[in-house]
Amino acid sequence: MHHVIPLFWLRRLLVLPVLALAFASAGLAMPYIPKDGAQVVEHLPSRADPVQRELRQLRADLSKQPDDLRLASALARRYIEQARIEGDPRYLGYAQAALAPWWNQPQAPDAALVLRATLRQSTHQFALALADLDTVLHRDSGNVQAWLTRATVLTVTGDYAAAKASCMRLYSRAPVLIVQTCLSNIGSVNGDAKASYAKLKATLAQYPEAEPGVRAWVQTLLAEMAARAGDDGAADGFFKQALATEDPDSYLLGAYADFLLDRGRAADVVKLLKDKGRIDALLLREAIALKAVRAPAAAAQTDALRVRFDAAMLRGDTVHQREQARFELALRNDPQRAVKLAMLNWAVQKEPADLRILVEAAAASGDARAAHTALAWIAAARVEDRSLAAPLAKLRAQTTAPA
């Protein structure tokens, strides 16, 4: 029996942040020195925390039998779950360490390969992740986890036909709600938004007993679909349902913050993201909101982000070019820098947020190549997204204007 990491966990791993300066590689960036000795730099997990106790026990068990794949897989999965919950990529490193005996084996056991693929896709090593999954599926065509992970990677990279084919292989193997979520997630960004939304909404209603984390993720997807369709009331309702279902993770908080920012509700974003600044993606949104409400703290938050992104670039970390492009456009008013980053990001991943920053940066910069790239994708993928209306209008006006 295959242990399944749910689809929503896999996709949320794609938005894990670069860590704050405190975790930058030594020697690659100036160390962060608090201005006040009483300032809290990092809250360490309490040893009394039941999650930490569980992880300590799993580590102790594995240390006695480091070649036990069952124990290693259990610990790696638990670390992946914590990475999703806390938005802390260190847990992904811990997961990789748990899998060390199998990490460099091309023909590792299936369980190790699927987990390795999950970790590789989280750092945008998509080709390597797909290679691992293909190895697994060649040996075991009924591996649900491998098909789920493959569908996720292919959707993020914009290969919708192959992603849908992977979802179809889940029929009779995975719960109906997971299958429909997989398919609707693709259809909503590939010319079938209305029907995908309706099918997923109806399927969720049929499974009130679904696990809370799965419900929260489906509600988040429905909220994003409704927002792209321009149904603000439904979107806000689904976001609030998701927020009430479980402790919200960084993806849900970021998605709702974007929704609120788009509707001119920056003050609500400031409240939503209070004390969430250790996660870069959330600090970015908080800084944008603070700027919108003309808060004095906006400049300091923007400077903190600048230092974090500069440190990431020195480390050669390119995983968060989407967030950095948005930072350059919204907070540093540098559309030329923003469009370069947006194009580099677009070469790797093609989610709605990637398309949006590409369109916005292209419109702001007047970059013809970026404009052509964005417009060609929108036409080919049959994108339906009302949040793109304003920058798209500007972009199309630029491309049709006489020389």
The 8 nearest C-alpha neighbors of each residue, nearest first, counted from 0:
[[1, 2, 142, 3, 143, 141, 144, 110],
 [2, 0, 3, 142, 143, 144, 110, 141],
 [1, 3, 0, 4, 144, 110, 143, 76],
 [2, 4, 144, 5, 1, 143, 147, 6],
 [3, 5, 6, 144, 8, 2, 9, 76],
 [6, 4, 7, 8, 3, 9, 213, 177],
 [5, 7, 9, 8, 147, 10, 4, 148],
 [6, 8, 10, 9, 5, 216, 11, 213],
 [9, 7, 11, 6, 5, 10, 12, 83],
 [10, 8, 6, 12, 7, 11, 148, 5],
 [9, 11, 7, 12, 13, 8, 151, 6],
 [10, 12, 8, 13, 9, 14, 7, 250],
 [13, 11, 10, 121, 9, 14, 15, 83],
 [12, 14, 121, 11, 10, 15, 120, 9],
 [15, 13, 12, 11, 16, 250, 10, 280],
 [14, 16, 86, 12, 13, 88, 87, 17],
 [17, 15, 279, 278, 18, 280, 14, 86],
 [16, 18, 279, 19, 15, 311, 319, 88],
 [19, 17, 16, 22, 20, 278, 279, 23],
 [18, 20, 21, 22, 307, 277, 17, 23],
 [21, 19, 23, 22, 307, 31, 18, 30],
 [20, 22, 19, 23, 31, 30, 18, 40],
 [21, 23, 20, 19, 18, 24, 25, 17],
 [24, 22, 20, 21, 25, 310, 28, 19],
 [25, 23, 27, 26, 22, 28, 314, 310],
 [24, 26, 27, 23, 28, 30, 22, 29],
 [25, 27, 28, 24, 29, 30, 23, 314],
 [28, 26, 25, 24, 313, 314, 310, 29],
 [29, 27, 310, 26, 30, 23, 25, 24],
 [28, 30, 31, 27, 26, 310, 20, 25],
 [31, 29, 28, 32, 20, 21, 25, 23],
 [30, 32, 20, 21, 33, 29, 28, 19],
 [31, 33, 30, 34, 35, 29, 21, 36],
 [34, 32, 35, 31, 38, 36, 40, 39],
 [35, 33, 32, 36, 38, 37, 31, 39],
 [34, 36, 37, 38, 33, 32, 39, 40],
 [37, 35, 38, 33, 34, 39, 32, 40],
 [36, 38, 35, 39, 33, 34, 40, 32],
 [39, 37, 35, 36, 40, 33, 34, 41],
 [40, 38, 41, 37, 42, 36, 33, 35],
 [41, 39, 38, 42, 33, 21, 277, 37],
 [42, 40, 39, 43, 21, 277, 38, 44],
 [43, 41, 44, 40, 39, 45, 277, 38],
 [42, 44, 41, 45, 46, 40, 39, 48],
 [45, 43, 46, 42, 48, 51, 47, 50],
 [44, 46, 47, 48, 43, 51, 42, 49],
 [47, 45, 48, 51, 44, 52, 49, 43],
 [46, 48, 45, 49, 52, 51, 44, 50],
 [47, 49, 45, 51, 46, 50, 52, 44],
 [50, 48, 52, 51, 53, 47, 46, 54],
 [51, 49, 53, 52, 48, 54, 47, 55],
 [50, 52, 54, 48, 53, 49, 55, 46],
 [53, 51, 49, 55, 50, 54, 48, 56],
 [52, 54, 50, 56, 51, 55, 49, 57],
 [53, 55, 51, 57, 56, 52, 58, 50],
 [56, 54, 52, 58, 53, 57, 51, 59],
 [55, 57, 59, 53, 54, 58, 60, 52],
 [56, 58, 54, 60, 59, 55, 74, 61],
 [59, 57, 61, 55, 56, 60, 62, 54],
 [60, 58, 56, 62, 57, 61, 55, 63],
 [59, 61, 57, 58, 63, 62, 56, 64],
 [60, 62, 64, 65, 58, 63, 59, 70],
 [63, 61, 59, 65, 64, 60, 58, 57],
 [62, 64, 61, 60, 65, 59, 58, 66],
 [63, 65, 61, 62, 66, 67, 60, 70],
 [66, 64, 61, 62, 67, 63, 71, 100],
 [65, 67, 64, 68, 100, 71, 61, 70],
 [68, 66, 69, 64, 70, 65, 71, 61],
 [69, 67, 71, 70, 72, 66, 111, 110],
 [68, 70, 72, 67, 71, 73, 110, 74],
 [69, 71, 73, 68, 72, 67, 61, 74],
 [72, 70, 68, 74, 97, 73, 69, 98],
 [71, 73, 75, 69, 74, 70, 68, 76],
 [72, 74, 70, 76, 71, 75, 69, 77],
 [75, 73, 77, 71, 72, 76, 57, 78],
 [74, 76, 94, 72, 78, 77, 73, 97],
 [77, 75, 79, 73, 78, 74, 72, 80],
 [76, 78, 74, 80, 75, 79, 73, 81],
 [77, 79, 81, 75, 90, 80, 76, 94],
 [80, 78, 76, 82, 77, 81, 91, 75],
 [79, 81, 77, 83, 78, 82, 76, 84],
 [82, 80, 84, 78, 83, 79, 85, 77],
 [81, 83, 79, 87, 86, 90, 80, 85],
 [84, 82, 80, 81, 86, 85, 12, 79],
 [83, 85, 81, 248, 82, 86, 80, 249],
 [84, 86, 87, 82, 83, 81, 248, 249],
 [85, 87, 82, 15, 83, 84, 249, 88],
 [86, 88, 82, 85, 89, 90, 15, 16],
 [89, 87, 91, 90, 82, 15, 86, 92],
 [90, 88, 92, 91, 87, 93, 82, 18],
 [89, 91, 93, 78, 88, 92, 82, 94],
 [92, 90, 94, 88, 89, 93, 79, 95],
 [93, 91, 95, 89, 90, 94, 96, 88],
 [92, 94, 90, 96, 91, 95, 97, 89],
 [95, 93, 75, 91, 97, 92, 96, 78],
 [94, 96, 92, 98, 97, 93, 91, 99],
 [95, 97, 99, 93, 98, 94, 92, 75],
 [96, 98, 94, 95, 71, 99, 75, 93],
 [97, 99, 95, 96, 101, 100, 102, 71],
 [98, 100, 96, 102, 101, 97, 95, 103],
 [101, 99, 98, 102, 66, 103, 65, 97],
 [100, 102, 104, 99, 98, 103, 107, 111],
 [103, 101, 99, 104, 98, 100, 115, 95],
 [104, 102, 101, 105, 100, 99, 107, 106],
 [103, 105, 107, 101, 106, 102, 100, 108],
 [106, 104, 107, 103, 131, 102, 101, 112],
 [107, 105, 104, 108, 134, 112, 109, 131],
 [106, 108, 104, 105, 101, 112, 111, 109],
 [109, 107, 111, 110, 112, 106, 101, 135],
 [108, 110, 112, 111, 135, 113, 107, 134],
 [111, 109, 113, 112, 108, 114, 72, 68],
 [110, 112, 114, 109, 108, 113, 115, 107],
 [113, 111, 115, 109, 114, 110, 131, 116],
 [114, 112, 116, 115, 110, 111, 145, 109],
 [113, 115, 117, 111, 116, 112, 118, 110],
 [116, 114, 112, 118, 117, 113, 111, 119],
 [115, 117, 128, 119, 113, 114, 118, 131],
 [118, 116, 114, 115, 120, 119, 113, 121],
 [117, 119, 121, 115, 116, 120, 114, 91],
 [120, 118, 116, 124, 121, 122, 128, 117],
 [119, 121, 123, 125, 124, 122, 117, 118],
 [120, 122, 13, 118, 119, 12, 123, 117],
 [123, 121, 120, 119, 124, 318, 118, 13],
 [124, 122, 120, 125, 121, 119, 318, 347],
 [125, 123, 119, 120, 127, 122, 126, 128],
 [124, 126, 128, 120, 123, 127, 129, 152],
 [127, 125, 129, 128, 124, 130, 123, 120],
 [128, 126, 130, 129, 125, 124, 131, 119],
 [127, 129, 116, 125, 131, 126, 130, 119],
 [130, 128, 132, 126, 131, 127, 133, 125],
 [131, 129, 127, 133, 128, 132, 126, 134],
 [132, 130, 134, 128, 129, 133, 112, 116],
 [131, 133, 129, 135, 134, 130, 145, 136],
 [132, 134, 136, 130, 135, 131, 137, 129],
 [135, 133, 131, 137, 132, 136, 130, 138],
 [134, 136, 132, 138, 133, 137, 109, 139],
 [137, 135, 140, 139, 133, 138, 134, 132],
 [136, 138, 134, 135, 139, 133, 140, 132],
 [137, 139, 136, 135, 140, 134, 109, 133],
 [140, 138, 136, 141, 137, 142, 135, 109],
 [139, 141, 136, 142, 137, 138, 135, 143],
 [142, 140, 139, 143, 136, 172, 168, 146],
 [141, 143, 145, 144, 140, 139, 146, 136],
 [144, 142, 146, 145, 141, 147, 169, 172],
 [145, 143, 147, 3, 146, 142, 148, 4],
 [144, 146, 148, 143, 142, 147, 132, 149],
 [145, 147, 149, 143, 165, 144, 148, 150],
 [148, 146, 144, 150, 149, 145, 143, 6],
 [147, 149, 151, 145, 150, 146, 144, 152],
 [148, 150, 146, 152, 151, 147, 145, 153],
 [151, 149, 162, 147, 153, 165, 148, 152],
 [150, 152, 148, 154, 149, 153, 155, 147],
 [151, 153, 149, 155, 154, 150, 156, 148],
 [152, 154, 162, 156, 158, 150, 155, 151],
 [155, 153, 157, 151, 156, 152, 162, 159],
 [154, 156, 152, 157, 153, 348, 349, 350],
 [155, 157, 348, 153, 349, 154, 158, 152],
 [156, 158, 154, 155, 349, 159, 153, 348],
 [159, 157, 153, 161, 160, 154, 156, 162],
 [158, 160, 162, 161, 157, 154, 163, 185],
 [161, 159, 163, 162, 158, 164, 153, 165],
 [160, 162, 164, 163, 159, 158, 165, 153],
 [163, 161, 150, 159, 153, 165, 164, 160],
 [162, 164, 166, 160, 165, 161, 159, 167],
 [163, 165, 161, 167, 162, 166, 160, 168],
 [164, 166, 162, 168, 150, 163, 167, 146],
 [167, 165, 163, 168, 164, 169, 181, 150],
 [168, 166, 164, 169, 165, 170, 163, 178],
 [167, 169, 165, 166, 170, 164, 146, 172],
 [170, 168, 172, 167, 173, 166, 178, 171],
 [169, 171, 172, 168, 167, 173, 178, 175],
 [172, 170, 173, 169, 174, 175, 168, 178],
 [171, 173, 169, 170, 143, 174, 141, 168],
 [172, 174, 169, 171, 170, 175, 178, 177],
 [175, 173, 177, 176, 178, 172, 171, 170],
 [174, 176, 178, 177, 179, 173, 170, 202],
 [175, 177, 179, 178, 174, 180, 202, 203],
 [178, 176, 180, 174, 175, 179, 181, 173],
 [179, 177, 175, 181, 180, 176, 169, 182],
 [180, 178, 182, 176, 181, 177, 183, 175],
 [181, 179, 177, 183, 178, 182, 184, 176],
 [180, 182, 178, 179, 184, 183, 166, 177],
 [181, 183, 179, 185, 184, 180, 166, 186],
 [184, 182, 195, 186, 180, 185, 181, 187],
 [183, 185, 181, 182, 187, 186, 180, 188],
 [186, 184, 183, 182, 187, 188, 189, 159],
 [185, 187, 191, 189, 183, 188, 195, 184],
 [186, 188, 192, 191, 185, 184, 195, 189],
 [189, 187, 186, 185, 382, 190, 192, 383],
 [188, 190, 186, 380, 381, 187, 191, 382],
 [189, 191, 381, 382, 192, 188, 186, 380],
 [190, 192, 186, 187, 189, 194, 193, 195],
 [191, 193, 187, 195, 194, 186, 190, 196],
 [194, 192, 196, 195, 191, 197, 187, 228],
 [193, 195, 197, 196, 192, 191, 198, 186],
 [196, 194, 183, 192, 198, 193, 197, 187],
 [195, 197, 199, 193, 194, 198, 200, 192],
 [196, 198, 194, 200, 195, 199, 201, 193],
 [199, 197, 201, 195, 200, 196, 194, 202],
 [198, 200, 202, 196, 201, 197, 203, 195],
 [199, 201, 197, 203, 198, 202, 196, 204],
 [202, 200, 204, 198, 199, 203, 197, 205],
 [203, 201, 199, 205, 204, 200, 198, 176],
 [202, 204, 200, 206, 205, 201, 199, 176],
 [205, 203, 201, 202, 206, 207, 200, 199],
 [206, 204, 202, 203, 207, 201, 176, 208],
 [205, 207, 203, 208, 204, 209, 202, 176],
 [208, 206, 209, 204, 205, 203, 214, 210],
 [207, 209, 206, 210, 211, 205, 214, 203],
 [210, 208, 207, 206, 214, 211, 213, 203],
 [209, 211, 213, 212, 214, 208, 207, 215],
 [212, 210, 214, 213, 244, 215, 209, 245],
 [211, 213, 215, 214, 210, 216, 245, 244],
 [212, 214, 216, 210, 211, 215, 217, 209],
 [215, 213, 211, 217, 212, 216, 218, 209],
 [216, 214, 241, 218, 212, 213, 217, 244],
 [215, 217, 219, 213, 218, 214, 7, 220],
 [218, 216, 220, 214, 219, 215, 221, 213],
 [217, 219, 221, 215, 237, 216, 220, 241],
 [220, 218, 216, 222, 217, 221, 238, 241],
 [219, 221, 217, 223, 222, 218, 224, 216],
 [222, 220, 218, 224, 219, 223, 225, 217],
 [223, 221, 234, 237, 219, 225, 220, 224],
 [224, 222, 226, 220, 221, 225, 227, 219],
 [223, 225, 221, 227, 226, 222, 220, 228],
 [224, 226, 234, 228, 230, 222, 223, 227],
 [227, 225, 223, 229, 228, 234, 224, 230],
 [226, 228, 384, 224, 385, 229, 225, 386],
 [229, 227, 225, 226, 230, 385, 384, 224],
 [228, 230, 226, 227, 231, 385, 225, 386],
 [231, 229, 225, 226, 232, 233, 228, 234],
 [230, 232, 234, 233, 226, 229, 235, 225],
 [233, 231, 235, 234, 230, 236, 225, 226],
 [234, 232, 236, 235, 231, 230, 225, 237],
 [233, 235, 222, 225, 231, 237, 226, 236],
 [234, 236, 238, 232, 233, 237, 231, 239],
 [237, 235, 233, 239, 234, 238, 232, 240],
 [238, 236, 240, 222, 234, 218, 239, 235],
 [237, 239, 235, 241, 240, 236, 222, 219],
 [240, 238, 242, 236, 241, 237, 235, 243],
 [241, 239, 237, 243, 238, 242, 244, 236],
 [242, 240, 215, 244, 238, 243, 239, 218],
 [241, 243, 239, 240, 247, 244, 238, 245],
 [244, 242, 240, 241, 245, 239, 246, 247],
 [245, 243, 241, 242, 215, 211, 240, 246],
 [246, 244, 243, 247, 242, 211, 212, 215],
 [245, 247, 248, 242, 244, 243, 84, 241],
 [248, 246, 242, 245, 251, 252, 249, 241],
 [247, 249, 84, 250, 251, 252, 246, 85],
 [248, 250, 252, 251, 253, 86, 247, 281],
 [251, 249, 253, 252, 248, 254, 11, 14],
 [250, 252, 254, 253, 249, 248, 247, 255],
 [253, 251, 249, 255, 250, 254, 256, 248],
 [252, 254, 256, 250, 251, 255, 249, 281],
 [253, 255, 251, 257, 256, 252, 250, 258],
 [256, 254, 258, 252, 257, 253, 251, 259],
 [255, 257, 253, 259, 258, 254, 268, 252],
 [258, 256, 260, 254, 255, 259, 261, 253],
 [257, 259, 255, 261, 256, 260, 254, 262],
 [258, 260, 264, 256, 262, 261, 257, 255],
 [261, 259, 257, 263, 265, 262, 264, 258],
 [260, 262, 258, 259, 263, 257, 264, 386],
 [263, 261, 259, 260, 264, 258, 265, 257],
 [264, 262, 260, 261, 265, 259, 266, 291],
 [265, 263, 259, 260, 267, 266, 262, 268],
 [264, 266, 288, 268, 260, 267, 263, 291],
 [265, 267, 269, 268, 264, 270, 292, 288],
 [268, 266, 270, 265, 269, 264, 271, 259],
 [269, 267, 271, 265, 270, 266, 256, 272],
 [268, 270, 266, 267, 272, 271, 285, 273],
 [269, 271, 267, 268, 273, 272, 266, 265],
 [272, 270, 268, 269, 273, 267, 256, 252],
 [273, 271, 275, 269, 270, 268, 274, 285],
 [272, 274, 270, 275, 271, 269, 276, 285],
 [273, 275, 276, 272, 277, 271, 282, 270],
 [276, 274, 272, 273, 277, 278, 281, 282],
 [277, 275, 282, 278, 274, 281, 279, 273],
 [276, 278, 275, 19, 279, 282, 18, 274],
 [279, 277, 276, 281, 280, 16, 282, 275],
 [280, 278, 282, 281, 16, 283, 277, 17],
 [279, 281, 283, 282, 278, 16, 322, 284],
 [282, 280, 284, 283, 279, 278, 253, 276],
 [281, 283, 276, 285, 279, 284, 280, 286],
 [284, 282, 280, 286, 281, 285, 279, 287],
 [283, 285, 287, 281, 286, 282, 288, 280],
 [284, 286, 282, 288, 287, 283, 269, 289],
 [285, 287, 289, 283, 288, 284, 297, 300],
 [288, 286, 284, 290, 285, 289, 291, 283],
 [287, 289, 265, 291, 285, 290, 286, 269],
 [290, 288, 286, 297, 294, 292, 291, 287],
 [289, 291, 293, 287, 297, 288, 292, 286],
 [290, 292, 288, 289, 293, 287, 265, 294],
 [291, 293, 289, 290, 294, 288, 265, 266],
 [294, 292, 290, 291, 289, 295, 297, 288],
 [293, 295, 289, 296, 292, 297, 290, 291],
 [296, 294, 297, 293, 298, 289, 299, 290],
 [297, 295, 294, 299, 298, 300, 289, 286],
 [298, 296, 289, 290, 300, 286, 295, 299],
 [297, 299, 301, 300, 296, 302, 295, 290],
 [298, 300, 302, 301, 296, 297, 303, 295],
 [301, 299, 303, 297, 302, 298, 286, 304],
 [300, 302, 298, 304, 303, 299, 286, 297],
 [301, 303, 305, 299, 304, 300, 298, 306],
 [304, 302, 300, 306, 301, 305, 299, 307],
 [303, 305, 307, 301, 302, 306, 308, 300],
 [304, 306, 302, 308, 303, 307, 309, 301],
 [305, 307, 309, 303, 304, 308, 310, 302],
 [308, 306, 304, 310, 305, 309, 20, 19],
 [307, 309, 311, 305, 310, 306, 304, 312],
 [310, 308, 306, 312, 311, 307, 305, 313],
 [309, 311, 313, 307, 308, 28, 312, 306],
 [310, 312, 308, 314, 316, 313, 309, 307],
 [311, 313, 315, 309, 314, 310, 316, 308],
 [314, 312, 310, 315, 311, 27, 309, 28],
 [315, 313, 311, 312, 316, 310, 27, 24],
 [314, 316, 312, 313, 317, 311, 310, 318],
 [315, 317, 311, 314, 312, 318, 313, 319],
 [318, 316, 319, 320, 315, 312, 311, 344],
 [319, 317, 316, 320, 122, 123, 17, 321],
 [320, 318, 321, 322, 317, 323, 17, 16],
 [319, 321, 323, 322, 344, 317, 340, 324],
 [322, 320, 324, 319, 323, 344, 341, 353],
 [323, 321, 325, 324, 320, 319, 326, 280],
 [322, 324, 326, 320, 325, 321, 327, 319],
 [325, 323, 337, 327, 321, 340, 326, 322],
 [324, 326, 328, 322, 323, 327, 329, 321],
 [327, 325, 323, 330, 324, 329, 328, 322],
 [326, 328, 331, 324, 337, 333, 325, 330],
 [329, 327, 332, 325, 334, 333, 337, 326],
 [330, 328, 326, 325, 327, 332, 331, 287],
 [329, 331, 326, 332, 327, 328, 287, 301],
 [330, 332, 327, 333, 328, 329, 326, 301],
 [333, 331, 328, 330, 329, 327, 334, 326],
 [332, 334, 327, 328, 331, 335, 336, 337],
 [335, 333, 337, 364, 328, 336, 363, 360],
 [336, 334, 337, 338, 364, 333, 339, 360],
 [335, 337, 339, 334, 333, 338, 340, 327],
 [336, 338, 324, 334, 327, 340, 335, 328],
 [337, 339, 360, 341, 335, 340, 336, 361],
 [340, 338, 342, 336, 341, 337, 343, 335],
 [339, 341, 343, 324, 337, 338, 342, 320],
 [340, 342, 338, 344, 357, 339, 343, 324],
 [341, 343, 345, 339, 344, 340, 338, 346],
 [344, 342, 340, 346, 345, 341, 339, 347],
 [343, 345, 341, 342, 346, 347, 320, 321],
 [346, 344, 342, 347, 348, 343, 349, 341],
 [345, 347, 343, 344, 348, 342, 349, 156],
 [348, 346, 345, 344, 156, 349, 343, 123],
 [349, 347, 156, 345, 155, 346, 350, 344],
 [350, 348, 156, 157, 353, 155, 345, 354],
 [349, 351, 353, 352, 155, 348, 354, 157],
 [352, 350, 354, 353, 355, 349, 188, 384],
 [351, 353, 355, 354, 350, 356, 349, 321],
 [354, 352, 350, 351, 355, 349, 356, 357],
 [355, 353, 357, 351, 352, 356, 358, 349],
 [354, 356, 352, 358, 357, 353, 359, 351],
 [355, 357, 359, 358, 353, 354, 360, 352],
 [356, 358, 354, 341, 360, 355, 359, 361],
 [359, 357, 361, 355, 356, 360, 373, 362],
 [360, 358, 356, 362, 361, 390, 357, 355],
 [361, 359, 338, 363, 357, 362, 358, 334],
 [360, 362, 358, 364, 366, 370, 369, 359],
 [361, 363, 394, 359, 365, 360, 364, 390],
 [364, 362, 360, 361, 334, 365, 359, 366],
 [365, 363, 334, 361, 366, 335, 362, 360],
 [364, 366, 362, 361, 363, 367, 397, 370],
 [365, 367, 361, 364, 369, 368, 370, 362],
 [368, 366, 370, 369, 365, 371, 361, 398],
 [369, 367, 371, 370, 366, 372, 361, 373],
 [368, 370, 372, 371, 361, 367, 366, 373],
 [369, 371, 367, 373, 361, 368, 372, 374],
 [370, 372, 368, 374, 369, 373, 375, 367],
 [373, 371, 369, 375, 370, 374, 368, 376],
 [374, 372, 370, 376, 375, 371, 358, 369],
 [373, 375, 377, 371, 376, 372, 370, 378],
 [376, 374, 378, 372, 373, 377, 371, 379],
 [377, 375, 379, 373, 378, 374, 380, 372],
 [376, 378, 382, 374, 380, 375, 381, 379],
 [377, 379, 381, 375, 376, 380, 374, 382],
 [378, 380, 376, 381, 377, 375, 382, 374],
 [379, 381, 189, 382, 377, 378, 376, 190],
 [382, 380, 190, 378, 379, 377, 189, 383],
 [381, 383, 377, 380, 188, 190, 189, 384],
 [384, 382, 381, 385, 190, 192, 188, 227],
 [385, 383, 227, 386, 387, 228, 382, 388],
 [386, 384, 387, 388, 227, 229, 228, 383],
 [385, 387, 384, 388, 227, 389, 229, 226],
 [386, 388, 385, 391, 384, 390, 389, 355],
 [387, 389, 391, 385, 386, 390, 392, 384],
 [388, 390, 392, 391, 387, 393, 386, 385],
 [391, 389, 393, 392, 359, 387, 388, 362],
 [392, 390, 394, 388, 393, 389, 387, 395],
 [393, 391, 395, 389, 394, 390, 388, 396],
 [394, 392, 396, 390, 391, 395, 362, 397],
 [393, 395, 362, 391, 397, 396, 392, 390],
 [396, 394, 398, 392, 397, 393, 391, 399],
 [395, 397, 393, 399, 394, 398, 400, 392],
 [396, 398, 394, 400, 395, 399, 393, 365],
 [397, 399, 395, 396, 400, 394, 367, 370],
 [400, 398, 396, 397, 395, 401, 394, 402],
 [399, 401, 397, 398, 396, 402, 395, 394],
 [402, 400, 399, 398, 397, 396, 395, 367],
 [401, 400, 399, 398, 397, 396, 367, 365]]
